[in-house]
Amino acid sequence: MKRSIDVKARMKAAGECVSAATKHRESVYKVKCQGCGKEIRSDEELGEVDYVKTKRGTELFFHRACAGNVWSHGIV
């Protein structure tokens, strides 16, 4: 059985806050893609973003296109 993970909620828990919540908008968080090193923001389309939590508890976020690069080098 595959569980769906809310990537946006995980970014909120693990990411860095970029802008605080306002009356009509929620807070924006950012993390780095572990494959290419570019910034991923919670206010962007997250359909092509994956999340992995390792056995040691490290939380990794990466673009699906960068998946091959994630495991070939160290954590960014």
PyMOL commands that set and color helices and strands:
alter all, ss='L'
color gray80, all
select helices_A, chain A and resi 7-14+64-70
alter helices_A, ss='H'
color red, helices_A
select strands_A, chain A and resi 16-19+28-32+39-41+49-53+59-63
alter strands_A, ss='S'
color yellow, strands_A
deselect
rebuild
show_as cartoon
